[in-house]
């Protein structure tokens, strides 16, 4: 009886081992392409605070912004829906000029499709693994300055961190 139990145990362990090996194989997925775009290092969702660069007055906190690639261009937006009023920050939606090597970005008198104004973005930079979110998660940081043609004297600072998915970071 002991030998039967011992043999059953060995068969069970061997079955688990073989099952684990088979589960790790990627047969059938060899040609699967996740579709990563060259700008993947800059893309994502960001929680951004917006303040007046001169006075430091905070206007908006934790506004959700997204950076994504569309037709070969990197865009930034704080649009959260499809309507013309679904924005979380300063009504910003524009394509950017990017340098993937330095993770910098800018826009000069670019059409802001959120409100048909023109926006200039300067000092745009993403810093990899540079901030600790409230959850304790290390994540990327973002910073840039923006001016809009309807108020060219006011320089806004946008700063924040990449969305982690943890509730306490929202």
C-alpha positions, 0 to 999 in steps of 0.5 A, spaced: 500 500 500 505 504 501 508 503 494 502 505 491 501 511 495 508 513 493 507 511 486 501 515 485 504 521 489 510 521 484 505 520 478 502 527 481 508 531 481 511 529 474 504 531 471 504 537 475 511 538 472 510 537 465 503 541 465 507 547 468 512 546 462 507 545 457 503 552 460 510 556 459 510 554 451 508 559 446 506 555 441 501 558 437 503 565 439 510 565 435 507 570 430 503 574 435 505 582 435 502 586 440 503 592 436 507 596 440 509 603 437 515 606 437 513 611 442 511 606 447 516 609 452 512 616 452 505 613 451 500 612 457 495 615 462 498 621 467 495 624 473 497 631 472 497 637 477 496 644 473 498 651 476 500 658 475 508 658 473 509 665 476 504 665 483 504 657 484 497 657 485 494 650 483 488 650 479 487 643 478 489 636 481 490 629 478 487 631 472 487 625 467 491 626 461 493 621 456 499 621 451 498 616 445 500 615 438 495 616 432 498 616 425 505 617 426 504 623 431 504 623 439 498 626 442 497 629 449 489 630 451 485 630 457 479 628 454 476 623 457 470 622 453 467 623 446 463 630 447 466 637 446 466 638 454 469 631 457 475 634 459 479 633 466 484 639 466 485 645 461 482 643 455 488 640 452 488 636 445 494 637 441 500 633 437 507 634 440 514 634 437 518 628 440 525 626 441 524 618 443 532 618 445 531 624 451 524 623 452 522 630 451 517 633 447 514 640 445 509 644 441 510 651 438 503 655 436 500 648 435 492 647 434 489 645 440 483 641 438 480 641 445 477 649 444 480 651 437 486 655 440 493 655 439 498 652 444 505 652 446 508 647 450 515 647 452 520 644 457 516 637 456 520 631 459 518 624 461 523 622 467 523 614 467 522 611 474 523 618 478 517 618 482 514 614 488 506 614 487 502 615 494 501 607 493 509 606 494 509 604 487 515 607 483 513 610 476 514 615 471 514 623 472 512 628 467 513 635 466 511 641 461 509 648 461 504 651 457 501 657 454 495 658 450 494 664 445 487 666 449 492 668 455 499 668 452 502 672 459 500 666 463 504 660 463 502 654 466 506 648 469 503 641 468 507 636 473 505 629 475 506 621 474 504 615 470 497 612 472 499 606 476 492 602 476 492 602 484 486 606 487 490 610 492 494 613 487 488 616 483 
